[in-house]
Every structure is written in C-alpha cells, then in structure tokens.
Amino acid sequence: MGAVLVHIDLDGDRPDPSSLAALAAGRAVASSWGATLYAALVVHDPSEHPPDSTGQVVSAATVPAVDAVRAELARAGADKIIVAVTDVPLAPLWAAIGAPWQGILDHLRPRLVLFGADAPSAIELGPRTAARIGAKLLMRARAVGLDMIELRDRDGGYVRVTDGGASVVMIGNARGDDRCDDDIDVIVLALPGGGDARIELAGAMPADVAQAHGAMVALGDDVAGDPEIVRHAQRLAALLGAPLVGGRAAASAGAIPPHAVVERATPLAPELCVAIGSPNLDLAGATSLVRVGSNGKGVDGVLPGPVGASVQDLLRALEEP
Amino acid sequence: MTVAVWLGSAAPNRSIRWLDGALAAAAKFDGATAVAAGDPTWLDLAADRASRAGLASAGVPTDLQLDYLGWAQVMAAVARQLGATTILVDEASRPDRFPEVAAIAELLDAAQLTHVVAIAPDGAVVHASRVARGQLQTCRVRGSAVIGLRIAGKEIDEYPTPTPAAAMRRLDLASLSLDPVVLGHRALPPRTSREARRTVERVAEHLAVHVVPVRAAPKKGA
C-alpha cells in the first residue's frame, strides 16, 4: 500500500482546523489500509538558498515553523511529517506553492492525497494535484466504515483500498482522536525557486458578503420575524461557518446585520446555500441548494414542513455526536 | 493574446445567467471563441448565447460522459487547434466544471486562477479579482493562463428556444487527434440520482461535510 499524504495549511503557527480534519480522515484510512500517513507542509524560508538542492533532504533543525506544529500533527495522527522549504513567499495559489508541493509529490508518489476542503490552499491545489497525477477526484467527502474505511462524497463517488489508481480527496469534515506519540520523523526538502511569475498577487481586501463562495444561510423575510427560527438559523450558520444573509426586512427585524443585506438582483454563487423560508434572492448560482420550508427546482435537499420544526430537527441531527 | 471560453459539456443546472456572464467577460477580449462539447441540444444553446454575446463558437459533438480530466483533454485539444493562450472557464453554471480549470491548465502547462469574479484585459496583462476565504484578491495575469469565472450576466427569467446553430464550427474528436476509446478511460462512473433529499436525516448527511471543523481546546497540562 502506498503513502497517504495530507496537505496541511498553516493558520499562523498552527495547522488549519480543516487540514486537521483531513488528517483525522487520513488517519482512519491509513490505519485501515495499512499505509503510512504523511502530513505535508510548504514553509517559507528566505534564508534557504542551497545551490543544486532541488528536492534535497536537509536537516529538520533549520525549520522553526515545523518545530511549532510537530507535536500537534503527531497527536492528530501523522506517522511522518514532510516539509518543502521554499524561498518563494507563500500565498494560497498554485502559482506560488505549486512547485514546492510538486516536490513533495515527486518524493513520495502517494496513492491517496487529502486536503481539508475548507483549507485556504485546497481549491487551488486539490484539483491541480489530481490532474497532475491523473487521479480520481472527490470534491467534498468523508471517511465511512468500521473495519475497512472508505471515502465517500455526497454524489456517490468513493475511494476504496481496492481502487487501482491514485485519488485526490477534499475532506469535508472528520472527528479526530488524539494520540500520544509526539515524537515522529520529519523529512525536509529544500526546493528553492519555482514561483510562477505569470500570476502576480497585487493586493487583497475583505470581500463583500454576496461574493462568499463557501457556505451561506439565506433567511426569508417571511420567517425573519420569528425569534426562534432566527436563533436556529444563526446556530446553523455558525455550524457551517457561513454568513446569514437576507433582505432588508430581515435586517429591519434585527435578524441579520445591515452588511448582510443582499438585494434581489444580486447573483449569489456560494458552494452551499441553505434557504430558510422563502428568501427573495437569486440563489441559482449555488453549487448546492437546500430549501427549508419551501420547494424549488434543481435543489439538492428540501424540507417542506413547518420551518421552525424542520430547522430545529436539522440542527439536532447535525450536532449529535 | 488569443482567448477561448470553455462553456463545458452540459447546460447550466439552474440558470443561464452565469453562462451569459462568462460570455460577456470573454467578449471584452477581441476575437474570443466560445467552446462547448456534448449533445446537440446543449451545443445549440451554447452557440445561441455566444452569438448573442457577439462571439464566434466552436462545438465538439459527442455522447461521451467524462470526468473532469476527460473534458479537460477535449478543451485542451480545442485550445491547441484554435491557438488559444488564455482560456476562460464558466465554473459557476455546474459544480463539475470547477476542477476542469486546473485540469485544462495542467494539460496546457498554463498558469491557473480560480474563483474570479471580475476580469479586465489591459494589453498583454489581464487584471482579475478572485474571492478566496472572505478576501477579494487582485491579481495580474501575464502569459498563458486558465481562468475560472464566477461572473453573472443580466437577470433572465425566460430565454428563446435556440435554433440549430449553423454558425458554430463543428470539431469532431478525430480532427482534434482524440481517440474516443482512449478518452473512455476517463468515463464518469454512474452516480446516484440527483433527486432532492427529503428527510431530515438525508439533508443532515448532505450538510455534514460542510460543518466547519473547530479547533480543539488545548488539554490541561499540554
């Protein structure tokens, strides 16, 4: 069985929670399949300029960023840590970190590569990694099973130990169990240069709520006056890490903040939208659409019963361990 | 800069607004060509919307059902034939389109940029704004690149039924040096039906992969 590789994004000096969820899923799969689980990081070190050292294994002692996360990744289940050190400033773009990430892929030739679906680099690195190694790609999956773990997405796609080729999977969520082994091997690859000059990141500013591409919860004006439904909608939004948006009436009722008002004509294209009640918004661009309390064409889920009870039941189902 | 816009292999899921937006974005570039593949009904729609946006169109008629890398092979072959160096992709109309951005870029050895919400050509440079995790990033693109667009067109409730597209340039797989048998290795395995989930348990299962992981609190003594 080949290696299982999990890409780890750093949030400051700690692993991103979504990457840790992917690591937890990777742990379950690797234990079930008899594979070694590698946690992989790309770190920036402008002082690293070793000549002729592409892909060269160097001493771990020269990478302070790794020392900070080593114990946490070990406790989260990693068997080994592999680090690509680059002198290119890091940005969550293939153009910035594609080359050092490729160095890790070349070094390990993994059978399965996992990303946290909500990790900053995942949307740029995941599909490109899959295309580069000719792999099957699951966009938002989780580990299921007891003895023989497999990865399944919501559309029926799966990755099993018996599969012939490589796979790349974006993990939606997973619960991890802490292990006690803090002392694991670290492999450090020096990969100087390699940034793609064709893409230049010129600046960044906060995006408008209508431009959110993750999850979104939309509240209808028809239910914005019901404090219990609003409270449940806010809890659901927090659970999904989503903004709660709606029309002016919802803001007037105090259900949403003023900056979360979206006009009827504004097109929305989040990855997931849960519409509670009948929001008068253009949700046709949502990758996945779930309606609570109303029907509609082309939806992935619909709970047509009383809104309050349906949202409460949904919350209960999502929050149960 | 020669530009092509990949409209994909099937009609939009819910609305043609995003298809129109991608075409309008492509129309900012002189001589851009809209490209689609798939069944004749979809090709007629793609050609019709392209001509309304003032774009030439090319279509690859095929009944193959491919995964992201299979369709990327088709689009990459068309791009080579057209000599296109900048490929725009309508990544919002269907969820399966998004990974095709990276796959086309990989096959053409091009740079990639996803989740772009605004684009403006400026000589040899393309200015693009993309959304990433609550941030609006401004990027400058030079040279060959594949750019995934999430740009909406005007609101539209009903659109006229497209007529057979006489103006669309037809490209068969053989003329693109693509072998359907080889492409068949990227055939999409059958998936579960797209019927809406109608119970709390099934909807919760659908949403479960979107629940954000929470950072565990440090253990006492750790």
Interface residues (C-beta under 8 A of the other chain):
Chain A: R14 P17 S18 L20 A21 P92 L93 W94 A95 G116 A117 D118 P120 I123 E124 G126 P127 R128 A130 A131 R132 G134 K136 L137 M139 R140 A141 R142 D153 R154 D155 G156 G157 G172 N173 A174 G176 D178 D196 A197 R198 I199 E200 L201 A202 G203 A204 M205 P206 A207 D208 Q211 A212 H213 G214 A215 L239 L240 G241 A265 P267 A269 E271 L272 V274 D282 A284 G285 T287 S288 L289 V290 K297 G298 V299 D300 G301 V302 L303 P304 S310 D313 L314 A317 L318
Chain B: N13 R14 S15 R17 W18 G21 D67 Y68 L69 A72 A92 P95 F98 P99 V101 A102 A103 A105 E106 L107 A110 A111 Q112 L113 T114 H115 V117 V131 A132 R133 G134 Q135 L136 Q137 T138 C139 R140 V141 R142 G143 S144 A145 R150 A152 E155 P189 P190 R191 T192 R194 A196 R197 R198 V200 E201 R202 V203 A204 E205 H206 L207 A208 V209 H210 V211 V212 P213 V214 R215 A216 K219
